């Protein structure tokens, strides 16, 4: 069984190979995904690493708060994305109230 980890506060110069190498010290890494800004294509400073559960637990404990590229990493188990609520464009009101 594998776990997906959220890795935050990454240096913007990080690449997937560097992140894979960092986590591989704790177990087999099955995937690495760095998140990019849709408009600019620049890294947003976070990503996800999927790896075996026992290695993921060890990596979380060892790497959370560890300095990497001059920044302290934030590593925890990724949470499922919550669906966005419907509505009327973000202003939270009833359009027909006038």
N, C-alpha and C positions, 0 to 999 in steps of 0.2 A: 504494500500500500504506500502511496506517496502523499506528500503534503506540499501545498503551494505556500511559499513564503513571500511576504511583502518586504521589500528592501528599500528603505527611504533614506533621504539625505545623502544621496550619491553625488560625487563630483560630476559635473557636466561633461567632463572628458572621459568618463568611464566607457568601456566597450564591453560587449557580451562575453568575450573571451576572458577578460580580467575578472569579471564577476563569477564566471564558471570556475576559474582556477581557484578563486578565494573560497568558494563553497565546496569544491571537490575535496578539500582536505578533510571534510566531515562525512563524506559519503558520495554515492553516485548521483550526479546531477542529470536529470532527464530533460530539462529545458530551462532556458534563460530568456527573458523578454524585458528589454528596456523600453520605457514609454516615451514617445516623442510627441511634441506639440503638433497638432493637426495642421496648423497654419504655417509654422516656420520650419518644421522638421527637426528642430533642436530638441535635445533630451530634456525631460521635465524634472530629472533628479530622483526618479524612483523607478522601480521595476519589480519583476517577479522571478523567483527561482523555484522550480519544482524538483523535488528530490525525495528519496526514500524517507519514510517517517522517522526512523531512528536517527538518521543523519541530520534530518531537518531539526529535530529537537536539540541535538548537540550544536548545530550551527547557530540556532537562535540564542542559545545560552552563551556561546563563545563570542559571537560577532555583534550582538546588540550592544551598542555603545562604544564599539571598537573604532579607533581612528583608521580611516581608509581614504587616501588621497587628500589628507588635510581636513576631513570632515568625520564626525562621529556618526556611524551608521545607526539606523533604526531598523531592527529586524524583528518581525513577528509573523504569526500565522495569518495568511491573507483571509479576509472575510468576503463572503459572497456579496456582490454588488446589489444594493437595494434598488428595486425598481423605482423609477421616478413617478411621483404622483401625477395624475392627470391634472387638468386645471385649465386656466384661461391665460396662459402665457406668462405665468410667474408673478402676477400682481395679486393673486389670491382672492380676487373679488368676483362677484357675480356681474357679468357684463350687462345684464338686463335690469339693473337696479335703477336706472334713470327713468 
